[in-house]
Structures are given as structure tokens and as C-alpha cells.
């Protein structure tokens, strides 16, 4: 049976899972000898766009760097406004080193020109997103980085060395955290009260509606009593990385490269309480740029049942969801739609490693990478061969345009992600997409300002 299962409306994760009626994010345990332990969120002087210097706040924001569809989406953002943050998070130049230097020069120029400015005093930031009927609120701050053995921040996916090295070089060159990670925790009662009071009584420092129709508002939380209450509330809790594994690995790499007690001991995050604001969980699709659909289908018949499906895309995705309830299933697109399901048990036994928990062995992403990509299709997991696309329609359109194959996935349930993370078992990279993700460009953190 596949571990992918039904979610709530619009793919929203249920706030209470039967497998964890008590709430899954437990205490982190006693402090380590000689040091603190737990979540600690400190205020910082946020770098924000000066509204009078840009066309609109909406025009200068961007999705997170790894969600931007390249090159089409990147070009659209660059032309939306000359100061769009994509020029910082995805700078353009001939070499990686020059790209990072270009981002640093751009950031310095925008600060000199007054396009960006630091807030006058350190703050935590209450951040709200409203996407139709889905409301999400959380707190943005500089989180103290903790080692894996503390079990304070739980990753759940493997990372690729290339993106980590690239993000590290970019952060080092700019001296900034340009976009927050998304971390989730549960049942922060005091923090919830502070968030609600702030939203009800204070004026936001920014409000905008981005092109996708999502409404964004942000408030600065500067009262030391509130900041202390948030940290008292968060101190005994764990957080799960919902989005930003490569950036978390980057934070840890840069921390290790600096002496203790510097601003590199902290990283920019958004913390959301999923007991109050359940996230949506979606899949991340694969675009196999150099594998024609007919080649992929012919080879897949050796170990999967292959069925042609009629369109349109939403109808084909509904068929995928139904099949995923019975076992591993994938939807191939690029030359029409074809469902792959009912893998041969003996092939799974032969190709999927047996030294991991059964939940991990049944993951669609595990089966995809170990059986289909490595064995059947023999596609290397490199940017030249595989692109990871969050948007379903974009993955199909790119496959059709490039003559490649899009492998469309069904999402994993949140409790499975958490159970594996707590066991220290990493899922295959790019297995999940939690959201809504924070928009990039609304607030940044300069390491020079502490």
C-alpha cells in the first residue's frame, strides 16, 4: 500500500492526525551540558523595500528560489520590476562566482539608493498569508542554529551538495539571509495569543497582494515582553523543516566556517504552528529533459502496468490520486498522459534498499529513484537530466516543449514525513512541497546588522 494518502480540502494537511492524537512535535529533552537547547528566535533589523522607491511591493516579490520556473518564470519576474528580489536570489552572470558577486553588488547598490532599508529597531515579524479560504500566520525571526543530535530542528529530506555550495557562496558574498525557511511546530499557545493580539490591534508594516492572488501582511513585534514570551513558549518545542532543506544545510555549513558567537549562529526562518494553521502538502514533480516519452513508456512496461489516460490534466491527476491509494503510482506526461501503477513486487524487492523502515521503502519517491530512474531509465540525478518542478501544469508544458518526460507525483501525508524525520531517516530529496511558502522579498536579514 502506498503511504501517499488523502489530505483535506485543497490538499490541506489535517490539523490532527489519528496517528498522533496528542500532537506530534514533542519536547526536545533536557539541555546539553554547558549550553541551551530548544528553539530560540531573536529579533533582527529587517531589510525591507522602501515602498516609495519601487513600483509596488507585489512587483518586487518572488517565490522561493527553487520554486521559480527557469528560464520563463525568472524572466517574467525580472521584467516585472527592475528591483525584483529574483535579481538577488537568482542572479545572472556567466560563472557561479560572478553570479554571487553580482548579487552582492546589486544588494549594496539598492541599499545605497534607498531602495532597501533596515528597520530602525530589531523585531520579530508576524507574517500572514491569505490564499482564498486558507489563512496562515507565523513568526519570522533569526533562529539559533542547533546541531542534528539536539533534535530541535528535524530535517526530512536529503540534500544535494551543488545547491548547498551555491547558496553558501551566495550568502557569504551578500552577507545576508535573503529568504526565510519555512519551519513548522505545534501548540504554541502563548505565541498564538501574541500573534492574534498583534493582528487585531496593530498596524501592519506592509500589506500587498501578489500576482497569484495571495494577500500578504506583516507586523513588527518589538516589545521585549512579547519577544520573551514567544521564546519561553517555543523553547521546549521541536520544529520540522517544511521548506528549505538546502538553505538549512547552508546555514549549518556557514556556522561551522565561523567562530562561535557571531551572527552566523542564526538563520532567517518563518515558524508556523500547524495545530492552528494546517499547511498544504503537495508533490514535487520531475522533468526528465533528455528522456523522450515513448522511450520512458516502453522501458517502464518491464515493471509497471502502463495505461493511457484521457485528458485534461486535472482528470488525469484525479486518476493518479485514485491509483495512489492502492500502491505506488506515477503519471507520465509529455505525449499525452499515461498512468504507471502496480509495480512488480519482485522488482521492488530487488531494487529498493532493505536497510530502511518499511514506510521509507514504500514512498513513491523512493520507488521512483531506485527502480525507475536508477534501474529502468538509467537517468542520472543531475541538473542536466532532472529538473524538479513544483507546478503541475508547468511541468507538463515544459515536457511537451522540450520533448522530455514529466513524472507527476502524488503527495505524501504529513505524519509519514514526521515519523521518518523523528527516526532520523531522510526521504529522497524533493519528496514534498509544503505551503503556502513565504514570499521572498518581503523581509531579509543582513548579517552585518547582527
Secondary structure as GFF3:
##gff-version 3
##sequence-region A 1 450
A	DSSP	three_ten_helix	9	11	.	.	.	ID=ss1
A	DSSP	three_ten_helix	18	20	.	.	.	ID=ss2
A	DSSP	beta_strand	41	42	.	.	.	ID=ss3
A	DSSP	beta_strand	46	49	.	.	.	ID=ss4
A	DSSP	three_ten_helix	51	53	.	.	.	ID=ss5
A	DSSP	alpha_helix	57	60	.	.	.	ID=ss6
A	DSSP	alpha_helix	72	80	.	.	.	ID=ss7
A	DSSP	alpha_helix	86	89	.	.	.	ID=ss8
A	DSSP	alpha_helix	96	113	.	.	.	ID=ss9
A	DSSP	beta_strand	116	118	.	.	.	ID=ss10
A	DSSP	beta_strand	124	131	.	.	.	ID=ss11
A	DSSP	beta_strand	134	144	.	.	.	ID=ss12
A	DSSP	three_ten_helix	148	150	.	.	.	ID=ss13
A	DSSP	beta_strand	153	154	.	.	.	ID=ss14
A	DSSP	alpha_helix	161	174	.	.	.	ID=ss15
A	DSSP	beta_strand	176	177	.	.	.	ID=ss16
A	DSSP	beta_strand	181	185	.	.	.	ID=ss17
A	DSSP	alpha_helix	189	201	.	.	.	ID=ss18
A	DSSP	beta_strand	206	209	.	.	.	ID=ss19
A	DSSP	beta_strand	215	221	.	.	.	ID=ss20
A	DSSP	alpha_helix	224	234	.	.	.	ID=ss21
A	DSSP	beta_strand	239	243	.	.	.	ID=ss22
A	DSSP	alpha_helix	245	256	.	.	.	ID=ss23
A	DSSP	three_ten_helix	263	265	.	.	.	ID=ss24
A	DSSP	beta_strand	266	273	.	.	.	ID=ss25
A	DSSP	beta_strand	280	282	.	.	.	ID=ss26
A	DSSP	beta_strand	285	288	.	.	.	ID=ss27
A	DSSP	alpha_helix	293	300	.	.	.	ID=ss28
A	DSSP	beta_strand	305	309	.	.	.	ID=ss29
A	DSSP	alpha_helix	313	324	.	.	.	ID=ss30
A	DSSP	beta_strand	329	333	.	.	.	ID=ss31
A	DSSP	beta_strand	337	341	.	.	.	ID=ss32
A	DSSP	alpha_helix	345	351	.	.	.	ID=ss33
A	DSSP	alpha_helix	358	362	.	.	.	ID=ss34
A	DSSP	alpha_helix	364	367	.	.	.	ID=ss35
A	DSSP	pi_helix	368	376	.	.	.	ID=ss36
A	DSSP	beta_strand	386	389	.	.	.	ID=ss37
A	DSSP	alpha_helix	392	402	.	.	.	ID=ss38
A	DSSP	beta_strand	405	408	.	.	.	ID=ss39
A	DSSP	alpha_helix	414	422	.	.	.	ID=ss40
A	DSSP	beta_strand	433	435	.	.	.	ID=ss41
A	DSSP	beta_strand	444	446	.	.	.	ID=ss42
A	DSSP	three_ten_helix	447	449	.	.	.	ID=ss43
###
